[in-house]
Amino acid sequence: MSAMGDEAGDLLALSPNDVVARVRFDAAGLVPAVAQDSTSRQVLMLAWMNEEALRATVTTRRATYFSRSRQSLWVKGETSGNSQQVAQLRVDCDGDAVLLLVDQQGPACHTGVESCFDVGGVDVR
Amino acid sequence: MSAMGDEAGDLLALSPNDVVARVRFDAAGLVPAVAQDSTSRQVLMLAWMNEEALRATVTTRRATYFSRSRQSLWVKGETSGNSQQVAQLRVDCDGDAVLLLVDQQGPACHTGVESCFDVGGVDVR
């Protein structure tokens, strides 16, 4: 029931309201969202969503995050072209984390590598 | 260079001090940590680490988190037996997220399913 490729936990067919109802945002109104490549299964990045970003992701099926540094919505790839088409959207058992399975265009990381987790931390950039 | 199974981004051979230096903890002293099954590549859960939990994870190679609800360290599987042996530890490009590749004993989720992302959110428990 939980094998990779299984769609039982996929909430993408729900309405934005129904998806939002399953999520518990933190005190800042945010929830962490993990993007995983739907084909390679590589974990690409972790970013944050507010309610508006989550609604936009469900509606457009393009991964949309909230930039904490810029304090604004951020459609992934809007400027770089490295967008994420969302194949599945999952929420964890406590409702306080989101998992996106995505079709990633180009590299996910702003450093030019496939995954942000290939870089090795803040001191090695 | 970033293919699954590649170990270039794995920091597990570093000292706890060197790993901690690559991480930026948030205002509460925490960093989100994603656990991914090293074999199936399924994303199992998202939890949180403080510096002590991160050091313990590097030292023991057993995934150790910080429980925000209990405000204490939490060695995954200590009571349930469903522990996580850490095969790789990665940090993202901004140093504000951790990725563990783990050998998961039993189900990762307290609901008894393999992944916390199989459950579908807070309203369906």
gemmi code that builds the backbone of each chain (N, CA, C; Angstrom):
import gemmi

chains = {
    "A": [
        ("MET", (0.804, -1.210, 0.000), (0.000, 0.000, 0.000), (0.839, 1.263, 0.000)),
        ("SER", (2.091, 1.119, 0.400), (2.896, 2.335, 0.431), (4.090, 2.227, -0.502)),
        ("ALA", (4.010, 1.304, -1.438), (5.117, 1.163, -2.373), (5.279, 2.432, -3.192)),
        ("MET", (6.503, 2.677, -3.619), (6.748, 3.824, -4.469), (5.880, 3.689, -5.715)),
        ("GLY", (5.332, 4.807, -6.155), (4.508, 4.777, -7.346), (3.047, 4.566, -7.013)),
        ("ASP", (2.768, 4.132, -5.805), (1.407, 4.015, -5.338), (0.800, 5.403, -5.174)),
        ("GLU", (-0.479, 5.536, -5.465), (-1.091, 6.856, -5.438), (-2.107, 7.014, -4.322)),
        ("ALA", (-2.137, 6.070, -3.370), (-3.152, 6.107, -2.320), (-3.081, 7.370, -1.473)),
        ("GLY", (-1.897, 7.856, -1.232), (-1.754, 9.038, -0.380), (-1.750, 10.345, -1.150)),
        ("ASP", (-1.954, 10.274, -2.442), (-1.886, 11.481, -3.275), (-3.156, 12.316, -3.098)),
        ("LEU", (-2.973, 13.588, -2.721), (-4.116, 14.476, -2.466), (-4.349, 15.461, -3.612)),
        ("LEU", (-3.663, 15.267, -4.718), (-3.693, 16.291, -5.759), (-5.075, 16.432, -6.395)),
        ("ALA", (-5.897, 15.382, -6.293), (-7.241, 15.460, -6.877), (-8.223, 16.185, -5.960)),
        ("LEU", (-7.818, 16.445, -4.722), (-8.710, 17.158, -3.800), (-8.774, 18.642, -4.152)),
        ("SER", (-9.781, 19.310, -3.612), (-9.872, 20.762, -3.794), (-8.801, 21.436, -2.940)),
        ("PRO", (-8.408, 22.638, -3.305), (-7.460, 23.376, -2.444), (-7.950, 23.475, -1.009)),
        ("ASN", (-9.240, 23.709, -0.781), (-9.762, 23.779, 0.588), (-9.544, 22.475, 1.349)),
        ("ASP", (-9.797, 21.348, 0.685), (-9.648, 20.054, 1.344), (-8.185, 19.740, 1.655)),
        ("VAL", (-7.298, 20.164, 0.773), (-5.867, 19.953, 1.049), (-5.435, 20.823, 2.232)),
        ("VAL", (-5.836, 22.084, 2.204), (-5.468, 23.010, 3.288), (-5.966, 22.486, 4.632)),
        ("ALA", (-7.148, 21.869, 4.647), (-7.737, 21.367, 5.894), (-6.909, 20.241, 6.509)),
        ("ARG", (-6.082, 19.581, 5.713), (-5.270, 18.471, 6.217), (-3.892, 18.906, 6.708)),
        ("VAL", (-3.622, 20.193, 6.580), (-2.294, 20.706, 6.919), (-2.370, 21.575, 8.166)),
        ("ARG", (-1.387, 21.431, 9.030), (-1.240, 22.316, 10.182), (-0.052, 23.239, 9.934)),
        ("PHE", (-0.328, 24.475, 9.699), (0.737, 25.454, 9.499), (1.302, 25.852, 10.861)),
        ("ASP", (2.585, 26.254, 10.864), (3.217, 26.623, 12.125), (2.817, 28.045, 12.540)),
        ("ALA", (3.428, 28.523, 13.603), (3.046, 29.827, 14.154), (3.278, 30.950, 13.145)),
        ("ALA", (4.215, 30.741, 12.222), (4.480, 31.735, 11.180), (3.604, 31.522, 9.951)),
        ("GLY", (2.697, 30.529, 10.022), (1.818, 30.259, 8.891), (2.473, 29.445, 7.787)),
        ("LEU", (3.516, 28.714, 8.133), (4.289, 27.969, 7.126), (4.303, 26.471, 7.418)),
        ("VAL", (4.558, 25.710, 6.372), (4.756, 24.266, 6.507), (5.943, 23.886, 5.602)),
        ("PRO", (6.842, 23.009, 6.084), (7.941, 22.579, 5.218), (7.439, 21.647, 4.117)),
        ("ALA", (7.998, 21.825, 2.915), (7.610, 21.004, 1.765), (8.866, 20.411, 1.135)),
        ("VAL", (8.859, 19.095, 1.003), (9.977, 18.363, 0.416), (9.621, 18.037, -1.026)),
        ("ALA", (10.521, 18.338, -1.955), (10.306, 17.968, -3.352), (11.194, 16.787, -3.703)),
        ("GLN", (10.557, 15.744, -4.233), (11.261, 14.521, -4.622), (11.028, 14.290, -6.108)),
        ("ASP", (12.070, 13.945, -6.838), (11.925, 13.648, -8.260), (11.064, 12.393, -8.434)),
        ("SER", (10.007, 12.510, -9.230), (9.059, 11.398, -9.347), (9.647, 10.224, -10.113)),
        ("THR", (10.686, 10.461, -10.873), (11.303, 9.383, -11.650), (12.510, 8.796, -10.923)),
        ("SER", (13.483, 9.644, -10.595), (14.716, 9.139, -9.969), (14.538, 8.881, -8.480)),
        ("ARG", (13.473, 9.467, -7.882), (13.205, 9.382, -6.439), (14.253, 10.115, -5.608)),
        ("GLN", (15.081, 10.906, -6.253), (16.042, 11.721, -5.525), (15.305, 12.836, -4.778)),
        ("VAL", (15.677, 13.087, -3.547), (15.132, 14.240, -2.830), (15.868, 15.476, -3.329)),
        ("LEU", (15.121, 16.430, -3.845), (15.707, 17.570, -4.552), (15.940, 18.776, -3.664)),
        ("MET", (14.979, 19.067, -2.791), (15.064, 20.304, -2.008), (14.022, 20.285, -0.903)),
        ("LEU", (14.204, 21.169, 0.057), (13.180, 21.441, 1.057), (12.937, 22.945, 1.043)),
        ("ALA", (11.665, 23.317, 0.914), (11.305, 24.731, 0.939), (10.059, 24.876, 1.811)),
        ("TRP", (9.453, 26.038, 1.797), (8.341, 26.317, 2.695), (7.129, 26.785, 1.920)),
        ("MET", (5.957, 26.470, 2.420), (4.713, 26.953, 1.825), (3.879, 27.654, 2.892)),
        ("ASN", (3.246, 28.755, 2.498), (2.144, 29.266, 3.299), (0.843, 28.764, 2.644)),
        ("GLU", (-0.293, 29.134, 3.193), (-1.547, 28.616, 2.648), (-1.716, 29.002, 1.179)),
        ("GLU", (-1.341, 30.218, 0.852), (-1.499, 30.685, -0.531), (-0.618, 29.873, -1.486)),
        ("ALA", (0.582, 29.576, -1.070), (1.486, 28.778, -1.915), (0.947, 27.365, -2.101)),
        ("LEU", (0.393, 26.802, -1.031), (-0.178, 25.458, -1.127), (-1.374, 25.450, -2.073)),
        ("ARG", (-2.242, 26.429, -1.916), (-3.400, 26.534, -2.830), (-2.951, 26.680, -4.286)),
        ("ALA", (-1.947, 27.526, -4.510), (-1.465, 27.736, -5.881), (-0.866, 26.457, -6.451)),
        ("THR", (-0.156, 25.704, -5.596), (0.437, 24.444, -6.048), (-0.643, 23.462, -6.473)),
        ("VAL", (-1.713, 23.342, -5.664), (-2.798, 22.418, -5.982), (-3.522, 22.864, -7.258)),
        ("THR", (-3.752, 24.145, -7.368), (-4.530, 24.673, -8.490), (-3.760, 24.586, -9.810)),
        ("THR", (-2.498, 24.974, -9.762), (-1.725, 25.068, -11.004), (-0.908, 23.822, -11.293)),
        ("ARG", (-0.719, 22.994, -10.252), (0.154, 21.824, -10.348), (1.583, 22.194, -10.742)),
        ("ARG", (1.940, 23.419, -10.451), (3.345, 23.839, -10.503), (3.759, 24.178, -9.085)),
        ("ALA", (4.889, 23.619, -8.646), (5.327, 23.820, -7.265), (5.540, 25.297, -6.996)),
        ("THR", (4.854, 25.775, -5.970), (4.907, 27.182, -5.580), (5.212, 27.237, -4.094)),
        ("TYR", (6.241, 27.972, -3.738), (6.690, 28.041, -2.355), (6.553, 29.466, -1.830)),
        ("PHE", (6.868, 29.615, -0.544), (6.923, 30.940, 0.059), (8.371, 31.207, 0.430)),
        ("SER", (8.922, 32.266, -0.104), (10.302, 32.613, 0.212), (10.337, 33.338, 1.546)),
        ("ARG", (11.006, 32.726, 2.520), (11.096, 33.360, 3.840), (12.001, 34.590, 3.790)),
        ("SER", (13.022, 34.560, 2.931), (13.932, 35.718, 2.855), (13.262, 36.891, 2.143)),
        ("ARG", (12.502, 36.606, 1.107), (11.836, 37.689, 0.369), (10.422, 37.953, 0.876)),
        ("GLN", (9.910, 37.027, 1.707), (8.546, 37.147, 2.235), (7.529, 37.292, 1.109)),
        ("SER", (7.660, 36.438, 0.098), (6.721, 36.487, -1.024), (6.609, 35.117, -1.675)),
        ("LEU", (5.541, 34.924, -2.443), (5.355, 33.677, -3.179), (6.473, 33.525, -4.203)),
        ("TRP", (6.771, 32.274, -4.492), (7.893, 31.958, -5.358), (7.474, 30.730, -6.168)),
        ("VAL", (7.137, 30.981, -7.447), (6.821, 29.880, -8.355), (8.144, 29.295, -8.818)),
        ("LYS", (8.407, 28.070, -8.402), (9.706, 27.454, -8.696), (9.959, 27.456, -10.203)),
        ("GLY", (11.086, 28.007, -10.616), (11.459, 28.030, -12.025), (10.939, 29.225, -12.794)),
        ("GLU", (10.230, 30.117, -12.110), (9.631, 31.253, -12.810), (10.705, 32.097, -13.487)),
        ("THR", (11.831, 32.270, -12.825), (12.914, 33.033, -13.464), (13.979, 32.113, -14.066)),
        ("SER", (14.269, 30.986, -13.400), (15.340, 30.103, -13.879), (14.875, 29.166, -14.989)),
        ("GLY", (13.571, 28.954, -15.096), (13.055, 27.950, -16.027), (13.056, 26.546, -15.445)),
        ("ASN", (13.665, 26.375, -14.286), (13.782, 25.044, -13.683), (12.552, 24.724, -12.825)),
        ("SER", (11.430, 24.604, -13.510), (10.145, 24.454, -12.827), (9.904, 23.008, -12.404)),
        ("GLN", (8.905, 22.855, -11.564), (8.514, 21.539, -11.047), (7.038, 21.305, -11.318)),
        ("GLN", (6.751, 20.373, -12.209), (5.369, 19.942, -12.438), (5.047, 18.915, -11.362)),
        ("VAL", (3.937, 19.134, -10.643), (3.631, 18.286, -9.489), (2.831, 17.062, -9.924)),
        ("ALA", (3.393, 15.882, -9.670), (2.727, 14.624, -10.010), (1.904, 14.091, -8.841)),
        ("GLN", (2.400, 14.292, -7.637), (1.667, 13.891, -6.426), (1.930, 14.910, -5.334)),
        ("LEU", (0.925, 15.080, -4.481), (1.076, 15.922, -3.292), (0.613, 15.109, -2.092)),
        ("ARG", (1.512, 14.942, -1.141), (1.222, 14.148, 0.050), (1.410, 14.986, 1.307)),
        ("VAL", (0.677, 14.638, 2.353), (0.782, 15.324, 3.636), (1.050, 14.247, 4.685)),
        ("ASP", (1.879, 14.560, 5.677), (2.245, 13.504, 6.626), (1.186, 13.313, 7.715)),
        ("CYS", (1.427, 12.326, 8.572), (0.426, 11.871, 9.533), (0.031, 12.941, 10.545)),
        ("ASP", (0.916, 13.887, 10.779), (0.614, 14.977, 11.706), (0.149, 16.231, 10.982)),
        ("GLY", (0.165, 16.185, 9.661), (-0.275, 17.339, 8.879), (0.705, 18.494, 8.900)),
        ("ASP", (1.923, 18.228, 9.360), (2.858, 19.350, 9.454), (4.056, 19.238, 8.523)),
        ("ALA", (3.897, 18.447, 7.465), (4.912, 18.400, 6.410), (4.231, 17.977, 5.115)),
        ("VAL", (4.726, 18.512, 4.010), (4.193, 18.232, 2.678), (5.291, 17.543, 1.866)),
        ("LEU", (4.895, 16.575, 1.055), (5.816, 15.926, 0.122), (5.254, 16.074, -1.285)),
        ("LEU", (6.048, 16.646, -2.163), (5.681, 16.753, -3.569), (6.509, 15.764, -4.376)),
        ("LEU", (5.865, 14.970, -5.213), (6.595, 14.222, -6.231), (6.490, 15.030, -7.510)),
        ("VAL", (7.641, 15.382, -8.058), (7.664, 16.363, -9.143), (8.420, 15.854, -10.360)),
        ("ASP", (8.009, 16.407, -11.507), (8.801, 16.275, -12.721), (9.634, 17.547, -12.814)),
        ("GLN", (10.921, 17.393, -12.551), (11.821, 18.536, -12.438), (12.403, 18.895, -13.801)),
        ("GLN", (12.247, 20.167, -14.193), (12.923, 20.677, -15.394), (14.287, 21.218, -14.984)),
        ("GLY", (15.346, 20.727, -15.588), (16.688, 21.225, -15.284), (17.080, 20.916, -13.855)),
        ("PRO", (18.155, 21.539, -13.369), (18.596, 21.287, -11.991), (17.657, 21.950, -10.986)),
        ("ALA", (17.428, 21.283, -9.869), (16.558, 21.867, -8.840), (17.283, 22.952, -8.054)),
        ("CYS", (18.596, 22.829, -7.927), (19.333, 23.715, -7.022), (19.857, 24.946, -7.751)),
        ("HIS", (19.829, 26.074, -7.050), (20.322, 27.322, -7.649), (21.826, 27.279, -7.910)),
        ("THR", (22.523, 26.311, -7.312), (23.960, 26.173, -7.572), (24.221, 25.417, -8.870)),
        ("GLY", (23.168, 24.888, -9.498), (23.319, 24.217, -10.781), (23.403, 22.709, -10.706)),
        ("VAL", (23.353, 22.168, -9.488), (23.365, 20.710, -9.350), (21.932, 20.197, -9.246)),
        ("GLU", (21.798, 18.901, -9.471), (20.462, 18.312, -9.537), (19.664, 18.507, -8.263)),
        ("SER", (20.303, 18.242, -7.142), (19.634, 18.292, -5.850), (20.360, 19.244, -4.918)),
        ("CYS", (19.608, 19.999, -4.137), (20.219, 20.879, -3.133), (21.005, 20.086, -2.102)),
        ("PHE", (20.724, 18.798, -1.995), (21.407, 17.967, -1.003), (22.701, 17.362, -1.540)),
        ("ASP", (23.100, 17.764, -2.756), (24.402, 17.363, -3.300), (25.507, 18.326, -2.902)),
        ("VAL", (25.147, 19.453, -2.301), (26.098, 20.553, -2.148), (26.905, 20.437, -0.864)),
        ("GLY", (26.278, 19.968, 0.197), (27.062, 19.648, 1.402), (27.112, 20.716, 2.461)),
        ("GLY", (26.200, 21.671, 2.407), (26.082, 22.576, 3.540), (26.582, 23.966, 3.273)),
        ("VAL", (26.336, 24.830, 4.243), (26.497, 26.268, 4.066), (27.953, 26.684, 3.965)),
        ("ASP", (28.867, 25.907, 4.499), (30.274, 26.327, 4.542), (31.059, 25.969, 3.292)),
        ("VAL", (30.431, 25.261, 2.384), (31.187, 24.746, 1.243), (30.716, 25.348, -0.085)),
        ("ARG", (29.903, 26.373, -0.037), (29.404, 26.973, -1.280), (30.516, 27.750, -1.988)),
    ],
    "B": [
        ("MET", (27.137, 12.853, -11.035), (27.643, 13.294, -9.744), (26.575, 13.321, -8.677)),
        ("SER", (25.330, 13.403, -9.100), (24.292, 13.458, -8.086), (23.341, 12.274, -8.215)),
        ("ALA", (23.788, 11.249, -8.905), (22.914, 10.093, -9.070), (22.623, 9.452, -7.717)),
        ("MET", (21.457, 8.808, -7.621), (21.117, 8.114, -6.394), (22.204, 7.069, -6.146)),
        ("GLY", (22.582, 6.925, -4.883), (23.600, 5.957, -4.547), (24.987, 6.575, -4.532)),
        ("ASP", (25.099, 7.729, -5.123), (26.362, 8.462, -5.083), (26.603, 8.952, -3.658)),
        ("GLU", (27.878, 8.982, -3.257), (28.174, 9.329, -1.873), (28.902, 10.661, -1.736)),
        ("ALA", (28.975, 11.433, -2.825), (29.753, 12.676, -2.809), (29.250, 13.665, -1.765)),
        ("GLY", (27.955, 13.709, -1.552), (27.404, 14.671, -0.613), (27.249, 14.137, 0.797)),
        ("ASP", (27.706, 12.926, 1.018), (27.529, 12.290, 2.330), (28.530, 12.856, 3.335)),
        ("LEU", (28.024, 13.361, 4.452), (28.874, 13.985, 5.464), (29.115, 13.096, 6.680)),
        ("LEU", (28.691, 11.844, 6.588), (28.688, 11.003, 7.782), (30.099, 10.699, 8.289)),
        ("ALA", (31.096, 10.824, 7.403), (32.474, 10.562, 7.831), (33.109, 11.761, 8.531)),
        ("LEU", (32.436, 12.913, 8.467), (32.968, 14.103, 9.138), (32.769, 14.000, 10.644)),
        ("SER", (33.494, 14.843, 11.368), (33.306, 14.905, 12.820), (31.982, 15.597, 13.116)),
        ("PRO", (31.403, 15.350, 14.280), (30.179, 16.081, 14.661), (30.363, 17.597, 14.559)),
        ("ASN", (31.507, 18.116, 14.974), (31.750, 19.566, 14.883), (31.684, 20.052, 13.440)),
        ("ASP", (32.275, 19.307, 12.514), (32.297, 19.715, 11.116), (30.901, 19.648, 10.492)),
        ("VAL", (30.118, 18.666, 10.912), (28.743, 18.599, 10.400), (27.931, 19.774, 10.945)),
        ("VAL", (28.046, 20.010, 12.223), (27.294, 21.114, 12.847), (27.641, 22.443, 12.173)),
        ("ALA", (28.908, 22.620, 11.788), (29.350, 23.877, 11.174), (28.691, 24.128, 9.828)),
        ("ARG", (28.179, 23.090, 9.195), (27.553, 23.237, 7.883), (26.058, 23.481, 7.960)),
        ("VAL", (25.532, 23.498, 9.170), (24.084, 23.612, 9.369), (23.744, 24.959, 9.979)),
        ("ARG", (22.679, 25.553, 9.487), (22.155, 26.766, 10.109), (20.861, 26.408, 10.829)),
        ("PHE", (20.899, 26.420, 12.122), (19.705, 26.135, 12.906), (18.819, 27.384, 12.923)),
        ("ASP", (17.518, 27.181, 13.071), (16.588, 28.317, 13.073), (16.582, 29.012, 14.433)),
        ("ALA", (15.704, 29.989, 14.589), (15.681, 30.794, 15.807), (15.405, 29.948, 17.042)),
        ("ALA", (14.730, 28.812, 16.839), (14.443, 27.899, 17.947), (15.561, 26.871, 18.141)),
        ("GLY", (16.617, 26.979, 17.336), (17.729, 26.034, 17.468), (17.488, 24.717, 16.766)),
        ("LEU", (16.575, 24.714, 15.799), (16.184, 23.461, 15.141), (16.430, 23.518, 13.634)),
        ("VAL", (16.545, 22.331, 13.042), (16.640, 22.198, 11.591), (15.748, 21.020, 11.183)),
        ("PRO", (14.990, 21.167, 10.088), (14.176, 20.029, 9.644), (15.060, 18.940, 9.051)),
        ("ALA", (14.711, 17.690, 9.343), (15.467, 16.531, 8.845), (14.502, 15.571, 8.162)),
        ("VAL", (14.819, 15.236, 6.923), (14.009, 14.322, 6.125), (14.677, 12.962, 6.150)),
        ("ALA", (13.911, 11.920, 6.447), (14.453, 10.559, 6.407), (13.920, 9.850, 5.170)),
        ("GLN", (14.860, 9.322, 4.385), (14.515, 8.607, 3.151), (15.061, 7.193, 3.254)),
        ("ASP", (14.262, 6.219, 2.866), (14.722, 4.831, 2.881), (15.847, 4.658, 1.863)),
        ("SER", (16.980, 4.149, 2.313), (18.146, 4.066, 1.434), (17.969, 3.020, 0.339)),
        ("THR", (17.065, 2.104, 0.533), (16.840, 1.057, -0.475), (15.681, 1.411, -1.402)),
        ("SER", (14.506, 1.637, -0.834), (13.322, 1.905, -1.666), (13.278, 3.339, -2.160)),
        ("ARG", (14.061, 4.222, -1.518), (14.079, 5.657, -1.831), (12.765, 6.347, -1.475)),
        ("GLN", (11.911, 5.661, -0.732), (10.680, 6.286, -0.245), (11.020, 7.320, 0.832)),
        ("VAL", (10.370, 8.475, 0.757), (10.518, 9.463, 1.832), (9.647, 9.005, 2.991)),
        ("LEU", (10.267, 8.812, 4.145), (9.592, 8.173, 5.271), (8.950, 9.171, 6.225)),
        ("MET", (9.633, 10.253, 6.527), (9.157, 11.184, 7.549), (9.965, 12.460, 7.507)),
        ("LEU", (9.421, 13.479, 8.137), (10.163, 14.709, 8.402), (10.075, 14.974, 9.893)),
        ("ALA", (11.225, 15.176, 10.510), (11.257, 15.503, 11.938), (12.269, 16.621, 12.128)),
        ("TRP", (12.604, 16.916, 13.366), (13.451, 18.063, 13.663), (14.653, 17.636, 14.484)),
        ("MET", (15.762, 18.331, 14.291), (16.963, 18.107, 15.089), (17.423, 19.415, 15.703)),
        ("ASN", (17.858, 19.350, 16.959), (18.668, 20.437, 17.505), (20.138, 20.008, 17.385)),
        ("GLU", (21.034, 20.841, 17.854), (22.446, 20.502, 17.674), (22.786, 19.183, 18.351)),
        ("GLU", (22.236, 18.977, 19.523), (22.531, 17.751, 20.264), (22.046, 16.510, 19.509)),
        ("ALA", (20.863, 16.606, 18.913), (20.326, 15.480, 18.142), (21.186, 15.203, 16.915)),
        ("LEU", (21.644, 16.268, 16.272), (22.505, 16.094, 15.093), (23.831, 15.440, 15.488)),
        ("ARG", (24.420, 15.918, 16.567), (25.669, 15.309, 17.047), (25.464, 13.835, 17.386)),
        ("ALA", (24.365, 13.539, 18.057), (24.103, 12.145, 18.438), (23.917, 11.273, 17.198)),
        ("THR", (23.255, 11.824, 16.186), (23.031, 11.063, 14.951), (24.357, 10.744, 14.276)),
        ("VAL", (25.257, 11.735, 14.208), (26.559, 11.521, 13.569), (27.385, 10.517, 14.368)),
        ("THR", (27.340, 10.648, 15.674), (28.172, 9.806, 16.537), (27.699, 8.358, 16.566)),
        ("THR", (26.386, 8.194, 16.701), (25.847, 6.841, 16.885), (25.401, 6.190, 15.589)),
        ("ARG", (25.200, 7.041, 14.556), (24.631, 6.574, 13.284), (23.254, 5.951, 13.460)),
        ("ARG", (22.598, 6.341, 14.524), (21.162, 6.045, 14.680), (20.431, 7.378, 14.665)),
        ("ALA", (19.391, 7.475, 13.836), (18.679, 8.741, 13.685), (18.105, 9.171, 15.021)),
        ("THR", (18.481, 10.380, 15.420), (18.056, 10.958, 16.689), (17.489, 12.332, 16.402)),
        ("TYR", (16.290, 12.572, 16.866), (15.586, 13.817, 16.584), (15.321, 14.566, 17.887)),
        ("PHE", (14.738, 15.769, 17.726), (14.291, 16.541, 18.879), (12.771, 16.629, 18.798)),
        ("SER", (12.110, 16.145, 19.805), (10.652, 16.207, 19.840), (10.210, 17.597, 20.279)),
        ("ARG", (9.544, 18.304, 19.384), (9.079, 19.648, 19.728), (7.958, 19.591, 20.751)),
        ("SER", (7.145, 18.536, 20.716), (6.037, 18.445, 21.670), (6.540, 18.081, 23.068)),
        ("ARG", (7.523, 17.198, 23.133), (8.060, 16.790, 24.437), (9.270, 17.609, 24.848)),
        ("GLN", (9.815, 18.394, 23.885), (11.011, 19.213, 24.154), (12.156, 18.368, 24.706)),
        ("SER", (12.379, 17.240, 24.025), (13.475, 16.366, 24.461), (13.996, 15.557, 23.283)),
        ("LEU", (15.193, 15.021, 23.446), (15.774, 14.160, 22.420), (14.930, 12.908, 22.261)),
        ("TRP", (14.970, 12.384, 21.046), (14.125, 11.253, 20.701), (14.933, 10.365, 19.766)),
        ("VAL", (15.439, 9.254, 20.312), (16.136, 8.280, 19.474), (15.070, 7.459, 18.764)),
        ("LYS", (15.012, 7.625, 17.460), (13.960, 6.962, 16.683), (13.992, 5.455, 16.921)),
        ("GLY", (12.849, 4.907, 17.330), (12.754, 3.474, 17.536), (13.127, 3.015, 18.933)),
        ("GLU", (13.497, 3.954, 19.809), (13.950, 3.583, 21.157), (12.863, 2.825, 21.909)),
        ("THR", (11.626, 3.246, 21.742), (10.533, 2.506, 22.395), (9.832, 1.554, 21.430)),
        ("SER", (9.671, 1.955, 20.173), (8.920, 1.135, 19.209), (9.767, 0.021, 18.597)),
        ("GLY", (11.079, 0.181, 18.650), (11.958, -0.752, 17.947), (12.160, -0.411, 16.480)),
        ("ASN", (11.397, 0.562, 16.003), (11.472, 0.899, 14.583), (12.570, 1.941, 14.331)),
        ("SER", (13.787, 1.503, 14.550), (14.926, 2.418, 14.492), (15.384, 2.672, 13.064)),
        ("GLN", (16.230, 3.678, 12.941), (16.793, 4.050, 11.643), (18.307, 4.083, 11.749)),
        ("GLN", (18.953, 3.149, 11.063), (20.407, 3.164, 10.928), (20.752, 4.121, 9.793)),
        ("VAL", (21.616, 5.076, 10.064), (21.891, 6.123, 9.080), (23.005, 5.684, 8.130)),
        ("ALA", (22.690, 5.647, 6.840), (23.663, 5.263, 5.819), (24.354, 6.483, 5.222)),
        ("GLN", (23.626, 7.584, 5.104), (24.191, 8.842, 4.613), (23.527, 9.996, 5.344)),
        ("LEU", (24.294, 11.066, 5.528), (23.754, 12.296, 6.087), (24.146, 13.440, 5.151)),
        ("ARG", (23.147, 14.134, 4.650), (23.380, 15.228, 3.704), (22.781, 16.523, 4.244)),
        ("VAL", (23.378, 17.643, 3.838), (22.893, 18.961, 4.235), (22.667, 19.754, 2.956)),
        ("ASP", (21.647, 20.572, 2.918), (21.349, 21.244, 1.649), (22.206, 22.496, 1.446)),
        ("CYS", (22.040, 23.112, 0.290), (22.924, 24.200, -0.152), (22.881, 25.410, 0.766)),
        ("ASP", (21.789, 25.599, 1.458), (21.672, 26.719, 2.384), (21.968, 26.304, 3.821)),
        ("GLY", (22.216, 25.041, 4.030), (22.527, 24.546, 5.361), (21.341, 24.529, 6.302)),
        ("ASP", (20.139, 24.668, 5.736), (18.981, 24.727, 6.637), (18.022, 23.555, 6.483)),
        ("ALA", (18.542, 22.447, 5.959), (17.779, 21.200, 5.935), (18.754, 20.037, 5.896)),
        ("VAL", (18.358, 18.947, 6.528), (19.168, 17.732, 6.604), (18.414, 16.610, 5.904)),
        ("LEU", (19.159, 15.769, 5.202), (18.581, 14.572, 4.580), (19.334, 13.357, 5.093)),
        ("LEU", (18.602, 12.418, 5.667), (19.187, 11.154, 6.106), (18.759, 10.046, 5.158)),
        ("LEU", (19.704, 9.267, 4.680), (19.351, 8.012, 4.008), (19.490, 6.920, 5.049)),
        ("VAL", (18.417, 6.194, 5.287), (18.386, 5.290, 6.436), (17.984, 3.876, 6.052)),
        ("ASP", (18.463, 2.955, 6.862), (17.952, 1.589, 6.829), (16.904, 1.508, 7.924)),
        ("GLN", (15.650, 1.471, 7.504), (14.514, 1.562, 8.415), (14.121, 0.179, 8.914)),
        ("GLN", (14.058, 0.032, 10.239), (13.530, -1.192, 10.843), (12.031, -1.031, 11.039)),
        ("GLY", (11.227, -1.911, 10.462), (9.779, -1.827, 10.634), (9.224, -0.580, 9.999)),
        ("PRO", (7.960, -0.252, 10.330), (7.341, 0.936, 9.751), (7.917, 2.207, 10.378)),
        ("ALA", (8.089, 3.243, 9.556), (8.609, 4.504, 10.088), (7.544, 5.266, 10.857)),
        ("CYS", (6.283, 5.083, 10.487), (5.212, 5.931, 11.027), (4.569, 5.304, 12.258)),
        ("HIS", (4.237, 6.163, 13.221), (3.617, 5.665, 14.451), (2.229, 5.081, 14.191)),
        ("THR", (1.652, 5.364, 13.002), (0.351, 4.783, 12.659), (0.497, 3.358, 12.133)),
        ("GLY", (1.739, 2.908, 11.935), (1.979, 1.540, 11.510), (2.193, 1.365, 10.022)),
        ("VAL", (2.137, 2.461, 9.264), (2.406, 2.364, 7.828), (3.881, 2.687, 7.572)),
        ("GLU", (4.328, 2.320, 6.395), (5.754, 2.453, 6.077), (6.245, 3.877, 6.167)),
        ("SER", (5.470, 4.788, 5.586), (5.878, 6.189, 5.510), (4.804, 7.067, 6.120)),
        ("CYS", (5.233, 8.098, 6.835), (4.282, 9.065, 7.381), (3.501, 9.781, 6.274)),
        ("PHE", (4.038, 9.753, 5.060), (3.370, 10.436, 3.946), (2.351, 9.549, 3.235)),
        ("ASP", (2.105, 8.361, 3.801), (1.042, 7.498, 3.272), (-0.303, 7.798, 3.927)),
        ("VAL", (-0.296, 8.628, 4.962), (-1.478, 8.730, 5.818), (-2.462, 9.776, 5.320)),
        ("GLY", (-1.955, 10.872, 4.782), (-2.854, 11.807, 4.118), (-3.319, 12.981, 4.941)),
        ("GLY", (-2.627, 13.290, 6.025), (-2.924, 14.540, 6.709), (-3.663, 14.378, 8.009)),
        ("VAL", (-3.791, 15.489, 8.692), (-4.223, 15.508, 10.085), (-5.701, 15.156, 10.250)),
        ("ASP", (-6.517, 15.364, 9.223), (-7.950, 15.175, 9.373), (-8.413, 13.730, 9.116)),
        ("VAL", (-7.486, 12.884, 8.722), (-7.890, 11.545, 8.304), (-7.339, 10.456, 9.213)),
        ("ARG", (-6.773, 10.857, 10.337), (-6.209, 9.850, 11.238), (-7.316, 9.053, 11.892)),
    ],
}
model = gemmi.Model(1)
for chain_id, residues in chains.items():
    chain = gemmi.Chain(chain_id)
    for i, (resn, *xyz) in enumerate(residues, 1):
        res = gemmi.Residue()
        res.name, res.seqid = resn, gemmi.SeqId(i, " ")
        for name, pos in zip(("N", "CA", "C"), xyz):
            atom = gemmi.Atom()
            atom.name, atom.element = name, gemmi.Element(name[0])
            atom.pos, atom.b_iso = gemmi.Position(*pos), 0.0
            res.add_atom(atom)
        chain.add_residue(res)
    model.add_chain(chain)
structure = gemmi.Structure()
structure.add_model(model)
structure.setup_entities()
